[in-house]
Each structure stands twice: as structure tokens, then as C-alpha cells.
């Protein structure tokens, strides 16, 4: 990864590689160059536009969504891109390979991706070892860190709560906030945890464990639940009502929603329609925006972070004006390059000179 002056020339070479090979090359480069002078090749100034989200001070409103750095290997390299908050994972208690390759597919004509990775990661202990090495978090004005937890594929859905409790206990001491991923389409039956009864049982167990952890460590950590854009309005109402009950009873930190994950539908796409997996990127934005609108209406007192197909500052501004506290990007970063967080933030704050210069 290099700055915006070079990325337009570098991207065609990266896109000649298999998508997963290109992803791995990017992560390896960031991991090896963070904390070295070579970090200057891709570092971007962080726009100072502080906002309070779930009781936390975020340096600005644009964050990185989970999935790019599943093993938390390059938190500091990603923080150097100017994000206000970084979310890493999804991590599962045990290491797992994920689904068979190939499992990432580009739709460059639509600036989109389809992935069916399936929570491939090195497991909780390796993840926490990397988190402990990060230097850019834990400071009063530093980037905020979200840690995203999930279940192992081999864990029966009836025992999913066990995996989430292991994840919560492991990441709690190191997280500014924790995201509970129950909406990936690439782990069998995972999305069934968004149903009312299953969600209530999961949140009840997480709430009880968080109470114990908050008491032991004398700190409160917000919990976010990440939901799918494929829920209908009735399902979203049920999720919001279940979350609201937990938020009302909680004395151990805020509850919030991250909307949305990837979609199993194929809005506005023409290629790779036969590939299974979650669609992200530009075609997702209209669907994500509509579902975010429903979420905001149903969860009026709850913090909502908006994500899904964001490429432009106007989209970011639209979601913030609708009521989102902050936004996240992922696929846009792949297509637009490392200057995307700075451009989005600069145009939100009216500093178009910095945005247009690629700084």
C-alpha cells in the first residue's frame, strides 16, 4: 500500500493477483512496515473531528470495518491511514482455516467483492498476542479499537453462546468496544442467532458475563451487535426490541448496533452471480442505507454505526444526518486506496483542500 499519488498505478498490478493473494500481500506489507520508516509511504494525516460514541471519544467519525485484519496483525499500520477507530477480527476461540479457496471474487465493473471466507483466523490467543503489541491504542486521543468476536464453524449452533463467552472474556481487557458478529453469511446457521429467542438468550449470557468482567476490571466496555442487511423490517424490529431491553437493564456499559454486514442478495451486479458468499462494495449501499433507516427508526435510543458500500463523503454525510453516530468502510478502501479515510473526513469537516490533495 502506498499513498494516493501512487495507488492508482499500483491497483492494476494488485488486481492482476488472485484477490486473496492480493489481500494477504497487503496485510503482510502493513505488518512488516508498521513501526518502520517505510510506514511513511502509506501514512495519512488523521483529521481531528472528535465525536462521542457509546461514551467513548473517537478522534473522527470514519472507522475500518472488521474483516480486513482478522488476526489483528497490523493495527498500527491501519491506524496510520487516518481512521478514527479500527475494528479487527472476526476472531474465534480456536484457529480455523475457513472455507475452501477460491473464496474472494472481484466485480471491478461494480466496485464490489463477493467473499465466503468463513471466519478464517489463527484463534483467540494469537489474536490477543497481536493486540497487546499495538502501540497506537490506549492513549487518551488515540485511535479507538474494536474487537470482533464470532463462533467456530465446528461449534454446534446450540453451543454458540459458549464460543461468544470465551471471546468476550478474552478480548474484554483490551477492547475499547466489542462487536458480536452474528450476521456473517459464511458460517452455517450463524444468522439464526438474530432471531428473537436465540438473540435474547445470547445477549442475556453476554450481559451476565460482561457484568462480571466490569466488576473485576473496574471498566465498562460497550457491546455492539452486527446485523445483516437481509433482515426484513419485522426482523429488525425484533432485534431492536431485544437490544433495547438489554440496554435498559444494563449498568455495565452501552449496547449498540452495527448495520450492516454483507448481503446474500445481488443488488445492481452483473457478474459472478453464481458465486456464493456475501456481497460488499458500491452496490450494497442503497440496500444498507434502507436497512439502516429502519434500524434507526426501531432503535431510537441506541448507538448505531453505519456500514455498507461507502465510497463517497456524501454517503457518509447522509448516514450521519440520518442518525448514525459513525461509519465504517472496508471494500471502498480496496478500490479507492489509503487516502479514503482522509478524504471522507476532510469533506465532512469542509477541509476540501486536504481531501483534493490526496493527503
HUVENBEL-V500485 format. One record per backbone hydrogen bond with DSSP energy under -1.0 kcal/mol. NH is the residue of the N-H (numbers start at 0). CO is the residue of the C=O. If there is no record, write none. Layout:
BEGIN
NH/CO ; NH/CO
END
This chain:
BEGIN
2/40 ; 5/2 ; 6/2 ; 8/5 ; 9/5 ; 10/6 ; 13/9 ; 14/10 ; 16/13 ; 21/17 ; 22/18 ; 23/19 ; 24/20 ; 25/21 ; 26/22 ; 27/23 ; 28/24 ; 29/25 ; 30/26 ; 31/27 ; 32/28 ; 33/29 ; 35/32 ; 38/35 ; 39/36 ; 40/37 ; 41/38 ; 42/38 ; 43/79 ; 44/358 ; 48/58 ; 50/57 ; 52/55 ; 55/52 ; 57/50 ; 62/326 ; 63/84 ; 64/328 ; 66/88 ; 71/68 ; 77/73 ; 78/74 ; 79/75 ; 80/77 ; 81/78 ; 83/61 ; 85/143 ; 86/63 ; 87/145 ; 88/68 ; 90/147 ; 95/120 ; 98/116 ; 104/113 ; 106/111 ; 109/106 ; 111/106 ; 112/279 ; 113/104 ; 114/277 ; 115/102 ; 120/95 ; 123/92 ; 126/122 ; 127/123 ; 128/124 ; 129/125 ; 130/126 ; 131/127 ; 133/130 ; 141/138 ; 143/83 ; 145/85 ; 146/176 ; 147/87 ; 148/178 ; 149/90 ; 154/151 ; 158/155 ; 159/156 ; 161/158 ; 163/159 ; 164/160 ; 165/161 ; 166/162 ; 167/163 ; 168/164 ; 169/165 ; 170/166 ; 171/167 ; 173/170 ; 174/170 ; 175/144 ; 176/144 ; 177/221 ; 178/146 ; 179/223 ; 180/148 ; 181/225 ; 189/186 ; 191/188 ; 192/189 ; 193/190 ; 194/191 ; 198/194 ; 199/195 ; 200/196 ; 201/197 ; 202/198 ; 203/199 ; 204/200 ; 205/201 ; 206/202 ; 207/203 ; 208/204 ; 209/205 ; 210/206 ; 211/207 ; 212/208 ; 213/209 ; 214/210 ; 215/211 ; 216/212 ; 217/213 ; 222/253 ; 223/177 ; 224/255 ; 225/179 ; 226/257 ; 235/231 ; 236/232 ; 237/233 ; 238/234 ; 239/235 ; 240/236 ; 241/237 ; 242/238 ; 243/239 ; 244/240 ; 245/241 ; 246/242 ; 247/243 ; 248/244 ; 249/245 ; 255/222 ; 256/302 ; 257/224 ; 258/304 ; 260/226 ; 262/278 ; 268/265 ; 274/271 ; 277/114 ; 278/262 ; 279/112 ; 281/110 ; 283/280 ; 284/281 ; 287/283 ; 288/284 ; 289/285 ; 290/286 ; 291/287 ; 292/288 ; 293/289 ; 294/290 ; 295/291 ; 296/292 ; 297/293 ; 298/294 ; 301/298 ; 304/256 ; 305/325 ; 306/258 ; 315/311 ; 316/312 ; 317/313 ; 318/314 ; 319/315 ; 320/316 ; 321/317 ; 322/318 ; 323/318 ; 324/303 ; 326/60 ; 327/305 ; 328/62 ; 333/329 ; 334/330 ; 335/331 ; 336/332 ; 339/336 ; 342/338 ; 343/339 ; 344/340 ; 345/341 ; 346/342 ; 347/343 ; 348/344 ; 350/345 ; 351/349 ; 354/350 ; 355/351 ; 356/352 ; 357/354 ; 358/353
END
